[in-house]
Amino acid sequence: MYFISRVVGAYDIDTLIRREEANNWSDLLFLMRSSWFSRRWVIQELALAKEATIRCGSKEVDAISLFDMNFPKIRTLLSDRPGDYYAITELRPLGAKILVDILSNTFFRAADRSLFEPAKSLETLVSSLPTFETTDRRDTVYAFLNIAKDTFPKFAPGLAPAGIDIPPLTSDYGHDLLTVYTNFVRYVVASSKSLDIICRHWALPERQDMALVTKSSRGLPSWIKTVPDSSYGQPSEELNGRKNGDSFVGLPDARIYNASRGKWPEIRFGMEPSGSPSFSDSHVPDGDSASTPMATETALTHGVDSISINSQVTSRAPSPTNSHFSDRSSSSDSKILPDTPTSSSPTSPISEHHDPKYQDSSIYVKGFVLGTVSWKTDPISAGIIPQVALERLGWSRTEGKAGCHPVPDQVWRTLVADRGPDGRPPPSWYHRACLRCLVHDTPNGHVATKDILEQRSSGIMSDYVKRVQAVAWNRVVLEGMSAKSRHGETLVGIGPPRTEKDDLICILFGCSVPCIIRPWVLTNLNSNNGIKCRNPSTREQPDYYEFIGEAFIYGKMDGQAIESISPEDLLARTQEFRLL
């Protein structure tokens, strides 16, 4: 605590980055790793405070932003102490840093530092602060209601866009976790007119000990992405370095792509009747929203001792996905539907015998199939881009070594998802940096990004490689066959780690990036062992789809997929997907 005071008072912090101060920096890093900095309710305490101080024992100092820009030099001081050197490999996921970065701009303040009005939406706060822990997982959302601009009591009533009925969002601890999360997603989609929230890893999974107490452990549907699969994992893992790539959709107030060409989402939740209006039915900005009769629906009704199945078939056009299902004979008996009965029909038995403990966890969204995954790599481990991935993207190693083969746009742009770290178009020198990385690859043709960073801590190669890691870490490089291309167009891109061959690449209306979904067919319906599922065979209609995650598809990120087809073709290809 004395040392923090010295840091605060130092005119030049470089004067303290010396070997004899290593113990002090080590102690400060230990303090910053305190679990207090990762408690979710701390965020509200600090955001609403007029002044914030850190107190430890009898010592007290101002809460300040510490050594962010100098972290690499400070970490070097600890290089001879492996325990300290590897304790924090990157400051970005550290709770203490996030608190300073986010909370300094959470409220607009008057000259006397009193609160004026909140500056960030509820969606932004939940998406920006996913790794902050809370005992009651419902507080993943509820902890921010009093500091978000759209739910702040004084300002919320006048924030709804004209003509849009946004469902109110208030804390209700009588709701179970799935209900709270579903209501949050419903609210976000209505208020933002975007489906991007289903791509972000924002939700804290239910605590097992709490699930035993409440007897409500049902798992979450695939369209609610959880924090353990985020860039740096759950709070207990955040200091171990990067775990996954950064989100392609970015934060709510900084949209990066526009794959669905600004089309609003067409979505309905769970037990809403098929004839009820979706969010976008009466709010389409350009009047070109397409809709088709919905797919065959399967109503699942949960009884006390058994699960019965009722199917209600509605008239529909042939599914445009039928021709893209190959015969996958592998049965997925290990996959069991979540313990939540679902219904999409107002006449289904669940309407007559509804148990409030259970609810339909499906959402129905509209979009169209862009293509089918035909090939993919294993997840890119430790940031090593394999040679086979580079070749599939279009890189010729032999010609490149000879210096007569420029790096194709498809290669260097795909590896950085065609954006810089700020979400803007990539700088022109990325092309040159990529060529240097490829020419200086390992003997087996792979590009080891971690090795490059250890050898070159700065420069264009370093900046480029850091962006490649943020995009490709633990993701797969994929190829896909276009659904409707007469010329057999091959799609290339980067997808989530669980991507498999024959998954579908889709454009979902309201989502700013393409998505990967997986079709499933229910099976063993008369078995006492529960409902199971398998991959659909050729021309077999899926019962539902699993949402695998967001993807980058080269040349399809800014509305090209929609712009390249006529309104009539778009209407014919549009279908409703049941995501569970």
C-alpha positions in Angstrom: 0.0 0.0 0.0 2.9 2.3 0.7 4.3 1.4 -2.8 1.0 2.3 -4.5 1.3 5.8 -2.9 4.7 6.1 -4.4 3.4 5.0 -7.8 0.6 7.6 -7.6 3.1 10.4 -6.7 5.7 9.4 -9.2 6.2 12.0 -12.0 7.7 9.2 -14.2 6.7 5.7 -13.4 9.8 4.4 -15.3 11.8 5.5 -12.3 10.1 2.7 -10.3 10.6 0.0 -12.9 13.9 -1.1 -11.5 15.3 -4.4 -10.3 15.4 -3.3 -6.7 11.6 -2.7 -6.8 10.8 -6.2 -8.1 9.4 -7.3 -4.7 7.0 -4.3 -4.6 5.7 -5.0 -8.1 5.3 -8.6 -7.2 3.3 -7.7 -4.1 1.1 -5.3 -6.1 0.3 -7.9 -8.7 -0.6 -10.3 -5.9 -3.0 -7.6 -4.5 -4.6 -7.1 -8.0 -5.3 -10.8 -8.2 -7.5 -10.6 -5.2 -11.0 -12.2 -5.8 -12.6 -8.9 -4.6 -11.8 -7.4 -8.0 -13.9 -10.1 -9.7 -17.1 -9.8 -7.6 -20.0 -8.6 -9.7 -21.7 -6.5 -7.0 -18.4 -4.5 -6.6 -19.2 -3.0 -10.0 -22.3 -1.3 -8.8 -20.6 -0.2 -5.5 -17.8 1.5 -7.5 -20.0 2.9 -10.3 -22.3 4.7 -7.8 -19.6 6.0 -5.6 -18.6 9.6 -5.7 -15.1 8.8 -4.8 -13.4 5.3 -4.8 -10.5 4.3 -2.6 -8.8 1.0 -1.9 -8.3 0.1 1.8 -6.2 -2.7 3.1 -5.8 -2.9 6.9 -5.2 0.7 8.1 -3.9 1.9 4.8 -6.0 3.7 2.2 -5.2 4.9 -1.3 -7.1 6.3 -4.3 -8.3 3.7 -6.8 -6.3 4.4 -10.0 -5.3 2.8 -13.2 -1.9 1.2 -12.6 0.9 0.4 -15.1 -1.2 -0.8 -18.0 1.1 0.6 -20.6 4.2 -0.4 -18.7 3.1 -4.0 -17.9 5.5 -5.7 -20.3 8.5 -3.9 -18.7 7.2 -4.6 -15.2 6.7 -8.3 -16.0 10.3 -8.5 -17.3 11.5 -7.5 -13.8 9.9 -10.8 -12.6 11.4 -13.1 -15.3 13.6 -14.8 -12.7 10.6 -15.7 -10.6 8.5 -18.2 -12.6 5.7 -18.1 -10.0 5.2 -14.4 -10.5 6.2 -14.2 -14.2 3.5 -16.7 -15.2 0.9 -15.7 -12.6 -0.4 -12.9 -14.9 0.5 -13.3 -18.6 -1.8 -10.6 -19.8 -3.5 -7.6 -18.0 -6.5 -7.5 -20.3 -8.7 -10.0 -18.4 -7.6 -8.9 -15.0 -10.6 -7.8 -12.9 -8.9 -4.7 -11.4 -8.0 -3.4 -14.9 -11.5 -4.0 -16.3 -13.0 -2.2 -13.3 -11.0 0.9 -14.1 -11.5 0.8 -17.8 -15.2 0.2 -17.8 -16.3 2.1 -14.7 -14.5 5.3 -15.5 -17.1 5.8 -18.3 -20.2 4.1 -16.8 -21.8 7.4 -15.7 -21.7 10.9 -16.9 -20.9 13.1 -13.9 -21.4 16.7 -12.9 -18.5 18.9 -12.1 -18.7 18.0 -8.4 -18.4 14.3 -9.4 -22.0 13.5 -8.5 -23.9 11.2 -10.9 -25.6 12.8 -13.8 -26.8 9.9 -15.9 -25.7 6.4 -16.9 -23.8 6.0 -20.1 -23.9 2.3 -21.0 -26.8 0.0 -21.9 -27.6 -3.1 -19.9 -26.5 -5.2 -22.9 -23.1 -3.4 -23.0 -22.5 -3.9 -19.3 -23.4 -7.6 -19.3 -21.3 -8.2 -22.5 -18.3 -6.2 -21.2 -18.1 -7.6 -17.7 -18.8 -11.4 -18.2 -16.0 -12.7 -15.9 -17.2 -11.0 -12.7 -18.5 -13.7 -10.3 -21.8 -13.8 -8.3 -23.1 -16.4 -6.0 -26.6 -16.2 -7.4 -26.3 -16.5 -11.2 -29.4 -14.5 -11.7 -27.4 -11.5 -10.7 -25.5 -11.9 -13.9 -28.2 -9.5 -15.2 -29.8 -8.1 -12.0 -26.6 -6.6 -10.7 -26.5 -4.0 -13.5 -30.2 -2.9 -13.6 -29.5 0.1 -11.4 -26.5 1.4 -13.4 -27.6 0.8 -17.0 -29.0 3.7 -19.0 -31.9 1.7 -20.4 -33.0 0.2 -17.0 -31.9 3.1 -14.7 -35.2 4.1 -13.0 -35.0 7.8 -13.8 -34.2 7.5 -17.5 -35.5 4.1 -18.8 -39.1 5.1 -19.6 -38.2 7.5 -22.4 -35.5 5.4 -24.1 -37.6 3.0 -26.1 -37.6 3.7 -29.9 -40.9 5.0 -31.2 -43.3 2.3 -32.1 -41.4 -0.5 -30.5 -42.9 -2.3 -27.5 -39.9 -3.3 -25.4 -40.7 -5.8 -22.6 -39.9 -4.4 -19.2 -36.9 -6.0 -17.4 -36.9 -5.9 -13.6 -35.4 -8.2 -11.0 -37.6 -11.1 -9.9 -36.0 -13.7 -7.8 -39.0 -15.9 -8.2 -37.8 -16.7 -11.7 -35.3 -19.5 -12.3 -32.0 -18.9 -14.1 -33.2 -20.0 -17.5 -36.2 -17.6 -17.3 -34.0 -14.7 -16.2 -31.6 -15.3 -19.1 -34.3 -15.8 -21.6 -36.0 -12.6 -20.5 -32.7 -10.8 -20.9 -32.2 -12.0 -24.4 -35.7 -11.2 -25.3 -35.2 -7.6 -24.0 -31.9 -7.2 -25.8 -33.2 -8.3 -29.1 -36.2 -6.0 -28.9 -34.2 -3.0 -27.7 -31.2 -3.4 -30.0 -32.9 -4.8 -33.0 -30.0 -7.2 -33.3 -29.5 -10.9 -32.7 -25.8 -10.6 -31.9 -26.4 -11.4 -28.2 -26.7 -15.1 -29.0 -23.1 -15.0 -30.3 -21.5 -13.5 -27.2 -20.3 -15.5 -24.2 -22.0 -13.5 -21.4 -23.9 -16.0 -19.2 -22.5 -17.5 -16.0 -23.5 -21.2 -15.9 -25.6 -22.4 -13.0 -23.6 -23.3 -9.9 -24.0 -27.0 -9.2 -24.4 -26.5 -5.5 -27.2 -24.0 -6.1 -28.8 -26.3 -8.6 -29.1 -29.0 -6.0 -30.8 -26.6 -3.6 -33.3 -25.2 -6.2 -33.7 -28.5 -8.1 -33.8 -26.5 -11.3 -30.6 -27.7 -13.0 -31.6 -28.1 -16.6 -28.7 -26.9 -18.6 -28.9 -23.9 -20.9 -29.9 -23.9 -24.5 -27.2 -23.6 -27.2 -28.2 -20.0 -28.0 -27.2 -18.8 -24.5 -23.4 -18.8 -24.6 -21.5 -19.1 -21.3 -18.4 -17.4 -19.9 -16.2 -20.6 -19.7 -16.0 -20.5 -23.5 -15.1 -16.8 -23.7 -11.8 -15.3 -24.7 -10.2 -15.9 -21.3 -12.6 -18.4 -19.7 -14.3 -18.2 -16.4 -13.0 -16.1 -13.5 -10.8 -18.8 -12.0 -9.0 -19.2 -15.4 -8.7 -15.5 -16.4 -5.0 -15.3 -15.4 -3.9 -18.3 -17.4 -3.8 -16.4 -20.7 -6.0 -16.6 -23.8 -8.4 -19.6 -24.0 -10.4 -18.7 -27.2 -10.5 -16.0 -29.9 -12.3 -12.7 -29.4 -15.9 -12.3 -30.3 -16.5 -11.5 -34.0 -19.7 -9.5 -33.2 -17.8 -7.2 -30.8 -19.6 -5.1 -28.2 -23.2 -3.7 -28.7 -22.1 -0.1 -29.3 -19.3 -1.0 -31.8 -20.7 -3.4 -34.4 -17.9 -4.7 -36.7 -19.7 -6.5 -39.5 -23.1 -6.4 -41.3 -23.6 -9.9 -42.7 -27.4 -9.7 -42.7 -27.3 -6.3 -44.4 -29.1 -4.4 -41.6 -32.2 -6.7 -41.6 -33.9 -6.8 -38.3 -34.3 -10.1 -36.5 -37.4 -12.2 -36.9 -37.6 -14.2 -33.7 -40.1 -15.7 -31.4 -39.5 -17.4 -28.1 -40.6 -20.7 -26.8 -44.3 -21.1 -26.3 -45.4 -18.1 -28.4 -47.9 -19.4 -30.9 -46.7 -19.7 -34.5 -49.3 -17.1 -35.6 -48.2 -14.5 -33.1 -46.1 -11.6 -34.6 -42.4 -11.8 -34.3 -40.3 -8.8 -33.3 -39.7 -7.7 -36.9 -43.1 -8.4 -38.4 -44.2 -4.7 -38.1 -40.8 -3.1 -37.8 -38.8 -3.8 -41.0 -36.7 -0.8 -42.0 -36.5 -1.4 -45.7 -39.6 -3.5 -46.3 -37.8 -6.5 -47.7 -38.1 -8.9 -44.9 -38.8 -12.4 -46.2 -40.8 -15.1 -44.4 -41.9 -18.6 -45.2 -44.1 -21.1 -43.4 -42.3 -22.5 -40.5 -40.8 -25.9 -40.4 -42.4 -29.0 -38.9 -42.6 -28.5 -35.1 -42.3 -31.1 -32.4 -44.0 -30.4 -29.2 -42.3 -32.0 -26.2 -44.5 -32.4 -23.1 -42.9 -33.1 -19.8 -45.0 -35.3 -17.4 -44.0 -36.5 -14.0 -42.7 -39.9 -15.1 -42.5 -39.7 -18.8 -42.0 -37.5 -21.9 -44.6 -37.8 -24.6 -44.2 -36.4 -28.2 -46.9 -34.7 -30.2 -46.1 -33.5 -33.8 -48.1 -30.9 -35.5 -47.3 -30.4 -39.2 -48.0 -27.2 -40.9 -48.0 -26.6 -44.7 -44.5 -25.5 -45.8 -42.3 -25.2 -48.8 -39.5 -27.7 -49.3 -36.7 -26.8 -47.0 -33.7 -25.3 -48.9 -31.4 -27.2 -46.5 -32.6 -30.6 -47.7 -30.1 -30.8 -50.5 -27.3 -30.0 -48.2 -27.6 -32.9 -45.7 -25.3 -35.8 -46.4 -25.9 -39.2 -45.0 -24.2 -39.1 -41.6 -24.7 -42.5 -40.1 -23.0 -41.8 -36.8 -25.7 -41.9 -34.1 -25.3 -39.4 -31.3 -26.9 -41.4 -28.6 -24.9 -39.5 -26.0 -26.7 -36.3 -26.9 -29.8 -35.9 -24.8 -32.2 -33.0 -25.0 -32.1 -30.6 -22.1 -34.6 -31.5 -19.4 -37.0 -28.9 -20.6 -40.1 -29.8 -22.6 -40.7 -27.5 -25.5 -43.8 -26.4 -27.4 -44.3 -24.2 -30.4 -48.0 -24.9 -30.8 -50.8 -23.2 -28.7 -52.8 -26.5 -28.8 -49.9 -28.7 -27.5 -50.6 -30.6 -24.3 -48.1 -28.4 -22.4 -50.6 -25.6 -22.7 -53.1 -27.7 -20.9 -50.8 -29.3 -18.3 -48.1 -26.8 -17.8 -45.8 -27.3 -14.9 -44.2 -23.9 -14.1 -40.9 -25.6 -13.3 -40.5 -26.4 -17.0 -40.6 -24.2 -20.1 -39.8 -24.3 -23.8 -36.1 -23.2 -24.2 -36.3 -22.9 -28.0 -36.1 -19.8 -30.0 -37.3 -19.6 -33.6 -35.2 -17.4 -35.9 -35.4 -16.7 -39.6 -32.6 -16.7 -42.1 -31.2 -18.8 -44.9 -28.5 -21.4 -45.5 -25.3 -20.0 -47.1 -23.5 -23.3 -47.4 -22.4 -26.5 -45.7 -19.1 -27.2 -44.0 -17.1 -29.6 -46.2 -13.8 -29.5 -44.5 -12.2 -28.1 -41.3 -9.0 -28.2 -39.3 -8.7 -29.2 -35.7 -9.0 -26.3 -33.2 -5.9 -24.2 -33.6 -3.9 -25.1 -30.5 -1.5 -22.6 -28.8 -1.9 -20.2 -31.8 -0.1 -22.5 -34.3 -1.6 -22.0 -37.8 -1.1 -25.4 -39.5 0.3 -25.6 -43.0 -2.7 -27.4 -44.4 -4.9 -24.5 -43.3 -2.7 -22.0 -45.0 -2.7 -24.1 -48.2 -6.5 -24.4 -48.2 -6.7 -20.6 -47.9 -4.6 -20.3 -51.0 -1.0 -19.9 -49.8 1.7 -21.7 -51.9 4.7 -22.2 -49.6 7.1 -23.1 -52.4 6.4 -20.1 -54.5 6.3 -17.9 -51.4 9.8 -19.0 -50.4 11.0 -18.1 -53.9 9.7 -14.5 -53.3 7.7 -14.5 -56.5 4.2 -15.3 -55.0 2.4 -12.5 -53.1 0.1 -13.4 -50.3 -3.5 -13.7 -51.6 -6.0 -11.4 -49.9 -8.0 -14.5 -48.9 -5.1 -15.7 -46.8 -4.0 -12.6 -44.9 -7.4 -11.1 -44.5 -9.0 -14.3 -43.3 -6.3 -14.8 -40.6 -7.2 -11.4 -39.1 -11.0 -11.7 -39.9 -10.5 -8.7 -42.3 -10.3 -6.2 -39.4 -7.7 -4.6 -37.2 -7.9 -4.8 -33.4 -10.1 -1.7 -33.3 -12.7 -3.3 -35.5 -11.9 -1.1 -38.5 -10.7 -2.3 -41.9 -7.1 -3.8 -41.6 -4.2 -1.5 -42.3 -2.5 -2.0 -45.7 0.8 -3.1 -44.1 -0.9 -6.3 -42.7 -0.3 -7.8 -46.1 3.5 -7.3 -45.8 3.5 -8.5 -42.2 1.7 -11.7 -43.1 4.2 -12.4 -45.9 7.1 -12.0 -43.4 5.3 -14.5 -41.0 4.8 -17.0 -43.8 8.3 -16.7 -45.1 9.7 -17.2 -41.6 7.5 -20.1 -40.8 8.7 -23.3 -39.0 10.3 -26.1 -41.0 7.1 -28.0 -41.2 5.2 -25.1 -42.8 3.3 -24.1 -39.7 3.2 -20.5 -38.4 3.8 -20.6 -34.6 2.5 -17.2 -33.5 3.7 -17.5 -29.9 7.3 -18.1 -31.1 7.1 -15.1 -33.3 6.0 -12.9 -30.4 8.8 -14.2 -28.2 11.3 -13.4 -30.9 9.8 -10.0 -31.9 8.1 -8.2 -29.1 7.3 -5.2 -31.3 7.0 -4.2 -35.0 4.6 -5.0 -37.8 5.0 -8.8 -37.4 4.2 -8.6 -33.7 1.1 -6.4 -34.2 -0.2 -8.7 -37.0 0.4 -11.9 -35.1 -1.4 -10.5 -32.0 -4.4 -9.9 -34.2 -4.2 -13.4 -35.7 -4.2 -14.9 -32.2 -7.3 -12.8 -31.2 -9.1 -14.3 -34.3 -7.9 -17.8 -34.7 -7.0 -19.0 -31.1 -8.8 -22.3 -30.5 -11.0 -21.8 -33.6 -11.0 -23.9 -36.8 -10.2 -22.9 -40.4 -13.0 -24.3 -42.5 -14.2 -24.7 -46.1 -17.8 -24.9 -47.2 -19.8 -25.5 -50.3 -22.1 -22.7 -51.2 -25.8 -23.7 -51.0 -26.9 -22.1 -54.3 -23.8 -21.3 -56.3 -24.0 -22.5 -59.9 -20.2 -22.5 -60.2 -19.6 -24.5 -57.0 -18.3 -21.6 -55.0 -16.0 -22.6 -52.2 -16.5 -20.7 -48.9 -13.5 -20.3 -46.6 -13.3 -18.9 -43.1 -12.8 -19.4 -39.4 -15.4 -21.0 -37.2 -16.0 -22.1 -33.6 -13.9 -25.0 -32.1 -16.9 -27.4 -32.2 -17.5 -27.0 -35.9 -18.0 -30.3 -37.7 -18.2 -31.4 -41.3 -21.8 -31.1 -42.6 -22.7 -28.3 -40.2 -24.6 -25.5 -41.9 -23.3 -22.0 -42.5 -26.2 -19.6 -42.2 -27.1 -15.9 -42.4 -29.6 -15.3 -39.6 -31.6 -12.1 -39.9 -30.5 -9.5 -37.4 -27.1 -11.1 -36.8 -24.0 -9.2 -38.0 -21.9 -12.3 -38.7 -22.6 -15.7 -40.3 -23.4 -18.5 -37.9 -22.8 -22.2 -37.7 -25.7 -24.4 -36.7 -26.1 -28.2 -36.5 -29.3 -30.1 -37.5 -30.6 -32.9 -35.2 -33.4 -35.4 -35.5 -35.1 -36.8 -32.4 -35.0 -40.6 -32.0 -35.8 -43.3 -29.5 -39.1 -41.5 -28.8 -40.8 -44.6 -27.3 -37.8 -45.5 -25.2 -37.9 -45.3 -21.4 -34.3 -44.1 -21.6 -35.3 -40.6 -22.5 -35.2 -38.6 -25.8 -32.1 -38.8 -27.8 -31.0 -37.4 -31.2 -28.9 -38.1 -34.2 -27.7 -36.4 -37.3 -30.3 -36.2 -40.1 -29.9 -38.4 -43.2 -30.3 -37.3 -46.8 -33.5 -35.2 -47.3 -34.6 -35.8 -43.7 -36.1 -32.8 -42.0 -34.4 -31.8 -38.8 -36.5 -31.4 -35.6 -34.3 -28.7 -34.3 -30.8 -27.1 -34.7 -28.0 -26.6 -32.2 -26.4 -23.2 -32.3 -22.6 -23.8 -32.6 -21.5 -20.2 -32.8 -20.4 -17.3 -34.9 -18.1 -17.5 -37.9 -16.0 -15.4 -40.2 -16.6 -16.2 -43.9 -14.4 -14.5 -46.4 -16.3 -12.1 -48.7 -19.6 -12.6 -46.8 -19.3 -10.3 -43.8 -20.8 -7.1 -45.1 -24.1 -8.1 -46.7 -22.7 -9.6 -49.9 -24.7 -12.9 -49.4 -27.9 -11.0 -49.4 -27.0 -8.4 -52.1 -26.0 -11.2 -54.5 -29.4 -12.7 -54.7 -32.8 -11.3 -55.9 -35.6 -10.5 -53.4 -37.6 -13.4 -54.9 -34.7 -15.8 -54.4 -34.2 -14.5 -50.8 -37.9 -15.1 -50.1 -37.7 -18.6 -51.5 -34.6 -19.5 -49.4 -35.7 -18.0 -46.2 -36.7 -20.4 -43.5 -37.3 -20.6 -39.8 -34.8 -22.4 -37.6 -35.7 -23.8 -34.3 -32.6 -23.3 -32.0 -32.5 -25.4 -28.9 
